[in-house]
Amino acid sequence: MGEGVQSAPLGSRRFAACDLTVQFGGITALDAVSLEVRAGEVLGVIGPNGAGKTTLFNVICGFVTPQAGTLEWNGQPLGVVRTNRLAALGIARTLQGVGLFGGLTVLENVMIGAQRFRRTGLASALLALPRGDRDERALRERSLAKLRELGCEDVAARMPQTLPYPLQKRVALARALAAEPELLLLDEPAGGLGADDMHELGERIGTLRGSMSVMLVEHRIDLVMSVCDRVVVLDFGRVIAQGEPAAVGRDPRVLEAYLGSEPGAQGA
């Protein structure tokens, strides 16, 4: 990813993918996929298993290199995506699971997400120099604030594996938000959550609208339709529909490909 990409005013921020194609052997995971995430909106990406949703996220984050196509961030083309530069460029991602480090406390996990704001180098931290101590305190305060926002401050000293799964998911979200991203990629955030936790998640995503762009990959259609401004539907690696949730929900191609039924057979 190009190191010269600068932060842009909120009104001009956006992410765009153009004609992304990814092949694994003889299998085409993405077939000329184009989409954009506009400034401050919540975009949902849905589709059946194997549609290419996670591959799309992996291309954005640099884990997969496409055979063709381009990425654009804040109006500038991106070259080779480097995963260690994502946070500095204003992009953060949650994983399908939680991806928390079991050997670190909840607070320490969230502090990892805030590393883009560290002012001193590793040497200052290791030598416990005064400026390193001040920097560490600032990161702790920033991370505690994110935990407080998500109602997790009281478990800051706990180890992640001792927490209920829904609370681990909340901590993982706090870690991503600690980077204060301009683009937040949420990979199946509702996975493993019950109705109450999913409702709370939907409310949380709603509060992010306008302050950052959010790209949401999710199987829970009720969540997608309730929180997203627009929806993109993938099937066999291709975009088959996109638009406002209500319109996409009525699209015969979506009902057939994603729900596996003809339009007339869908009762709700």
MIGU-695135 format. One line per field, with one value per residue: residue in one letter; y, x, z of N, C-alpha, C in turn. Coordinates in steps of 0.1 Angstrom, whole numbers. Each point is the difference from the previous one (the first is absolute). Example, Ala and Ser with C-alpha at 12.3 -4.5 7.8 and 13.67 -1.06 7.14 Angstrom:
// MIGU-695135
code [a  s]
n_north [-57  11]
n_east [132  -4]
n_up [78  -7]
ca_north [12  11]
ca_east [-9  9]
ca_up [0  0]
c_north [12  11]
c_east [9  -8]
c_up [0  8]
***
This chain:
// MIGU-695135
code [m  g  e  g  v  q  s  a  p  l  g  s  r  r  f  a  a  c  d  l  t  v  q  f  g  g  i  t  a  l  d  a  v  s  l  e  v  r  a  g  e  v  l  g  v  i  g  p  n  g  a  g  k  t  t  l  f  n  v  i  c  g  f  v  t  p  q  a  g  t  l  e  w  n  g  q  p  l  g  v  v  r  t  n  r  l  a  a  l  g  i  a  r  t  l  q  g  v  g  l  f  g  g  l  t  v  l  e  n  v  m  i  g  a  q  r  f  r  r  t  g  l  a  s  a  l  l  a  l  p  r  g  d  r  d  e  r  a  l  r  e  r  s  l  a  k  l  r  e  l  g  c  e  d  v  a  a  r  m  p  q  t  l  p  y  p  l  q  k  r  v  a  l  a  r  a  l  a  a  e  p  e  l  l  l  l  d  e  p  a  g  g  l  g  a  d  d  m  h  e  l  g  e  r  i  g  t  l  r  g  s  m  s  v  m  l  v  e  h  r  i  d  l  v  m  s  v  c  d  r  v  v  v  l  d  f  g  r  v  i  a  q  g  e  p  a  a  v  g  r  d  p  r  v  l  e  a  y  l  g  s  e  p  g  a  q  g  a]
n_north [-12  10  3  5  -10  12  4  -3  12  0  11  -1  -5  -10  -13  -4  -10  -2  -8  -2  -6  -11  -7  -11  -2  -10  5  6  6  9  4  8  -1  8  9  8  5  7  13  -5  -9  -8  -8  -7  -11  -6  -12  -11  -11  4  10  0  0  -11  -5  7  -3  -12  3  6  -10  -4  -8  5  -3  10  -8  7  12  10  6  7  8  7  -6  -9  -4  -12  -1  -6  -7  8  -11  1  4  -10  -2  1  -8  -4  -13  -5  -12  -6  -11  -11  -5  -1  -10  -1  6  -13  4  8  10  2  8  -10  -9  8  1  -13  1  5  -10  3  2  -11  8  -9  -2  -12  6  10  -8  -6  12  0  6  13  3  -11  4  13  -5  -8  10  8  -10  -2  14  1  -10  5  11  -8  -6  13  5  -12  6  1  12  -6  -4  12  -5  -5  -14  2  -10  9  7  2  -9  3  -1  -12  -2  4  -8  -9  4  0  -11  -3  3  -7  -6  3  -11  3  -12  -5  -11  -4  -11  -1  13  -4  -6  -9  11  2  -1  -1  -9  -6  2  -3  -10  -2  2  -8  -9  2  0  -9  -1  5  -7  -11  -6  -8  -11  -5  -11  -4  -12  8  -4  -4  -3  -6  -5  -2  -3  -6  10  -9  -9  -8  -7  -10  -6  -10  9  1  13  -5  8  12  6  7  -3  8  8  -2  2  9  1  -4  6  10  0  -1  9  10  1  -2  10  -3  12  -8  -7  12  -5  2]
n_east [8  -3  13  -2  -9  -7  -2  -13  -5  -9  -3  13  -1  6  -6  8  -7  9  -10  -2  11  -5  10  -6  11  -9  0  -11  7  6  -11  10  3  -10  5  -8  8  -12  4  3  0  -10  10  -10  8  -9  -4  -3  2  12  -8  10  -9  5  0  -11  -3  4  -6  -10  1  2  -9  -7  8  -7  -6  -11  -1  -7  7  -9  8  -11  -5  8  6  -3  12  11  -10  4  -2  13  -6  -8  4  13  -5  -4  5  -11  3  -13  2  -2  11  10  9  -4  10  1  12  -9  -1  -13  5  9  -10  -7  10  0  -13  4  8  -9  -5  8  6  3  13  3  12  -7  -8  10  6  -14  3  1  6  7  2  3  7  5  1  4  8  4  1  6  7  2  2  6  7  1  3  6  1  13  0  -10  3  5  0  -12  2  1  7  0  -2  -13  -4  -13  5  5  -12  -5  8  -2  -13  2  6  -10  -10  9  1  -12  -5  3  5  -12  7  -13  7  -13  -2  -11  10  -9  -7  -6  -13  2  10  -7  -11  7  4  -12  -3  10  -3  -13  7  5  -13  7  5  -4  6  -11  8  -12  7  -12  -3  0  -9  -6  12  4  -12  3  13  -1  7  10  -4  11  -5  8  2  6  3  -13  0  -10  3  -4  -1  -11  0  -10  7  11  -8  -4  13  -6  11  -3  -13  4  10  -5  -13  4  -7  -11  -2  -8  11  4  -4  12]
n_up [0  -8  4  -12  3  -2  12  -4  -3  10  -5  -1  13  -6  0  -10  -5  -10  -5  13  -3  6  -3  5  -7  -2  13  -5  9  -7  -6  -2  13  -1  9  8  9  0  0  12  -10  2  -5  -3  2  -7  3  -7  7  0  4  9  10  6  -13  -1  12  -4  -11  6  8  -12  4  -10  -10  -5  -9  3  -4  5  10  6  6  4  -11  7  -11  4  3  3  5  10  6  1  -11  2  12  -5  -9  12  -1  6  5  1  8  -8  6  8  -2  13  6  1  -4  -5  9  3  10  2  -1  7  8  -4  1  11  -5  -9  12  0  9  9  -2  -5  -3  -3  -6  -6  -2  -2  -11  6  -12  2  13  -4  -10  9  9  -10  -4  12  1  -12  4  12  -7  -9  10  5  -12  1  11  -3  5  6  -13  1  13  -5  -1  -13  2  10  -11  2  -10  3  12  -4  -6  11  7  -8  1  13  -2  -8  9  8  -12  4  -6  -13  -2  5  0  0  4  -3  4  -6  -6  4  -5  12  1  13  -1  -9  8  10  -7  -4  12  4  -10  4  12  -8  -5  -10  10  -6  -10  -1  -2  -1  3  -3  7  10  -9  11  5  -11  -1  13  -3  -12  -5  -4  -10  0  -11  5  -11  4  9  -3  -3  7  10  0  12  2  13  1  -8  7  11  -9  -2  -11  -5  9  -2  -12  -1  8  -2  -13  -3  -7  -6  -7  2  0  11  5]
ca_north [12  11  7  14  3  8  1  10  5  -10  1  -6  -14  -12  -11  -5  -12  0  -12  -9  -15  -9  -15  -10  -12  2  5  15  5  13  1  14  6  14  5  11  3  14  6  0  -9  -14  -8  -14  -9  -12  -11  -14  -5  -1  11  8  11  1  2  14  6  -4  8  14  0  -4  -15  -6  9  -3  -1  12  10  10  5  15  5  14  7  -3  -15  -8  -10  -12  2  -5  -2  8  15  3  9  14  6  2  -11  -10  -12  -10  -13  -8  -3  12  3  6  -6  -6  3  14  4  7  13  -1  -3  12  9  -4  7  15  3  11  13  1  11  -4  -13  -12  2  8  -9  -11  6  7  15  7  2  -13  -2  9  -6  -12  4  5  -12  -6  8  -1  -14  -1  8  -8  -10  6  2  -13  -6  -11  5  -8  -12  4  -7  -14  -6  -1  -14  -2  8  -6  3  14  10  -1  7  14  5  0  12  11  1  6  14  8  6  11  -1  6  -11  -11  -13  -9  -13  -8  3  -6  -14  -5  9  -2  11  13  5  4  13  9  2  8  14  5  3  12  12  3  6  14  3  -8  -9  -14  -10  -11  -13  -7  -9  3  10  10  10  7  8  10  10  4  10  -7  -14  -6  -14  -8  -14  -6  10  11  9  -2  10  10  11  1  -13  -4  -4  -12  -11  -4  -4  -15  -7  -2  -10  -13  -4  0  -7  -13  -1  9  11  -3  -10  7  5  12]
ca_east [-8  9  2  -2  -14  -2  -14  -8  -12  -10  -9  6  5  -7  8  -5  6  -4  3  9  -1  9  -1  8  0  -11  -12  0  -6  -6  0  -2  -8  2  -9  6  -5  0  3  -9  -11  1  -3  -1  3  -6  1  1  14  8  -3  12  0  12  11  0  6  14  7  1  10  13  2  -1  3  -9  7  -4  -8  7  -6  1  -3  1  2  14  2  9  9  1  -5  9  -8  5  -2  -15  -5  5  -8  -14  -8  0  -8  -2  1  -13  0  3  14  6  12  -3  10  -1  -12  -9  5  12  -5  -6  12  6  -8  3  14  3  2  12  9  14  4  1  11  -5  -9  7  8  -8  3  -12  -9  -6  -10  -12  -7  -7  -12  -10  -6  -9  -12  -7  -5  -10  -12  -7  -7  -11  -10  -6  -5  10  11  1  7  12  11  -2  5  -11  -6  -8  -12  -10  3  -5  8  13  -3  -1  14  6  -5  6  14  0  -4  11  8  -8  1  -9  -7  0  -4  -5  -2  -10  0  -11  2  1  -7  -14  -8  2  13  0  -7  10  10  -6  0  13  4  -7  6  12  -3  3  13  9  -6  0  -3  -5  -3  -8  -10  -13  -6  -8  10  4  -11  -4  11  8  -5  -1  4  5  -2  9  -4  11  11  -5  -10  -13  -10  4  -9  -6  -4  -13  0  8  -7  -10  6  -2  13  5  -9  3  14  4  -10  -3  -14  -6  -6  -13  0  5  -11  2]
ca_up [0  -1  13  -2  1  12  5  -7  7  1  -12  -12  2  -5  -5  -12  -7  -14  -8  7  -4  8  -4  7  -9  -10  6  0  13  -4  -14  -4  10  2  10  7  14  0  13  11  -2  4  -12  3  -11  3  -10  6  2  -12  -10  -2  10  8  -9  -3  12  0  -10  6  11  -5  2  -13  -11  -11  -13  -8  8  8  12  2  14  1  -13  -6  -2  9  -6  8  13  11  11  12  -2  -1  11  -3  -11  4  -3  10  -3  10  -7  2  14  8  -3  11  5  13  10  4  6  -8  -2  -8  -14  -5  -2  -13  -10  1  -2  -10  7  8  -5  3  -6  9  9  12  8  6  10  10  0  3  -11  -3  10  -4  -12  4  7  -10  -7  10  2  -12  -1  11  -5  -10  8  8  -10  -4  13  4  8  12  -2  -6  5  -2  -12  -9  0  12  -2  -9  -14  -4  6  -8  -13  3  2  -14  -6  7  -5  -14  1  6  -11  -6  -15  -9  -5  9  -7  10  -7  7  14  8  2  14  10  1  -5  7  -4  -14  0  6  -10  -11  5  0  -14  -4  6  -7  -13  -1  5  -8  -9  5  -9  9  -6  10  -4  7  -9  7  4  -12  -5  10  3  -12  -10  -12  1  -12  1  -8  -2  -8  -2  -8  5  -7  4  10  1  13  5  -4  -15  -2  5  -10  -12  -3  0  14  6  -6  2  14  8  -6  -3  -10  6  5  11  12  7  9]
c_north [12  8  15  4  8  0  11  5  -11  0  -7  -14  -10  -10  -5  -12  0  -13  -10  -15  -7  -14  -8  -13  3  6  16  4  13  2  15  8  15  5  12  2  15  6  -1  -10  -14  -8  -15  -8  -14  -10  -13  -3  -2  11  9  12  1  2  15  7  -3  8  14  0  -6  -14  -7  10  -4  -2  12  9  10  4  15  4  15  7  -3  -15  -6  -10  -13  2  -6  0  9  15  3  10  14  7  2  -11  -10  -11  -8  -14  -7  -5  12  5  7  -8  -6  3  14  3  6  14  0  -3  13  10  -3  8  15  3  10  13  0  10  -4  -14  -11  2  8  -8  -10  6  8  15  7  3  -13  -3  8  -6  -12  4  5  -11  -7  7  -1  -14  -2  8  -8  -12  5  2  -12  -7  -12  5  -9  -13  3  -8  -15  -5  -3  -14  -3  7  -8  5  14  11  1  8  15  6  0  13  12  1  6  15  9  6  12  0  9  -10  -12  -12  -9  -13  -9  3  -6  -15  -5  8  -4  13  14  6  5  14  11  3  9  15  6  4  13  12  3  7  15  3  -8  -8  -14  -9  -13  -13  -8  -9  3  11  11  11  9  10  12  11  5  10  -6  -14  -4  -15  -7  -14  -6  10  12  8  -2  11  10  12  1  -13  -4  -5  -13  -12  -5  -6  -15  -7  -3  -11  -14  -4  -1  -7  -14  -2  9  11  -3  -9  7  7  13  10]
c_east [9  1  -3  -15  -2  -15  -7  -11  -11  -9  6  5  -8  10  -7  8  -5  5  10  -3  11  -3  9  0  -10  -12  1  -8  -6  1  -4  -10  3  -11  7  -7  1  3  -11  -12  3  -4  0  4  -5  1  1  15  7  -2  12  1  13  12  1  6  15  8  2  11  14  3  -1  3  -9  8  -3  -8  8  -8  3  -4  2  4  13  1  9  8  -1  -5  9  -8  5  -2  -15  -4  5  -8  -14  -10  2  -10  -2  0  -13  -1  2  15  7  12  -2  10  0  -13  -9  5  12  -4  -5  11  7  -7  4  15  3  2  12  10  14  3  1  10  -5  -9  8  9  -7  4  -12  -10  -8  -11  -13  -7  -8  -13  -10  -7  -10  -13  -9  -8  -11  -13  -8  -7  -12  -12  -8  -4  9  10  2  7  14  12  -1  7  -12  -7  -8  -14  -10  3  -5  9  14  -2  0  15  7  -4  7  15  1  -3  11  9  -7  1  -9  -8  1  -6  -5  -3  -8  0  -11  2  1  -8  -15  -8  3  14  0  -7  10  11  -6  -1  14  5  -7  6  13  -2  3  14  11  -8  1  -4  -3  -2  -7  -10  -14  -7  -8  9  3  -11  -3  10  6  -7  -2  5  6  -1  9  -5  11  10  -4  -10  -13  -11  7  -10  -5  -5  -14  -1  8  -8  -12  5  -1  13  5  -8  4  14  3  -9  -4  -15  -4  -7  -14  0  5  -12  2  9]
c_up [0  12  -1  1  13  4  -7  8  0  -13  -12  2  -6  -4  -12  -5  -14  -6  7  -5  8  -4  9  -8  -11  5  0  13  -2  -15  -4  9  2  10  6  14  1  14  10  -1  6  -13  4  -12  4  -12  6  3  -13  -11  -2  10  8  -9  -3  12  0  -10  5  10  -4  3  -13  -11  -12  -13  -9  8  8  12  0  14  0  -13  -6  -2  10  -8  7  14  10  13  12  -2  1  11  -2  -11  4  -3  11  -3  13  -8  3  14  9  -2  11  4  14  11  5  6  -10  -4  -10  -15  -7  -3  -13  -11  -1  -3  -10  7  9  -6  2  -6  11  10  13  9  8  11  11  1  3  -11  -4  10  -3  -11  4  7  -9  -7  9  2  -13  -1  10  -4  -9  7  7  -10  -3  13  4  10  12  -2  -6  4  -2  -13  -9  1  12  -2  -9  -14  -5  5  -7  -13  2  2  -14  -7  6  -6  -14  1  7  -10  -6  -15  -7  -7  9  -8  11  -7  9  15  8  2  14  10  0  -4  8  -3  -14  -1  5  -11  -11  5  0  -14  -4  5  -8  -13  1  5  -7  -10  5  -11  7  -9  11  -6  6  -8  8  5  -12  -4  9  2  -12  -8  -14  2  -13  2  -9  -2  -10  -5  -9  8  -8  3  9  0  15  5  -5  -15  -2  6  -9  -13  -2  0  14  6  -5  4  15  9  -5  -3  -10  7  6  12  13  7  8  -7]
***
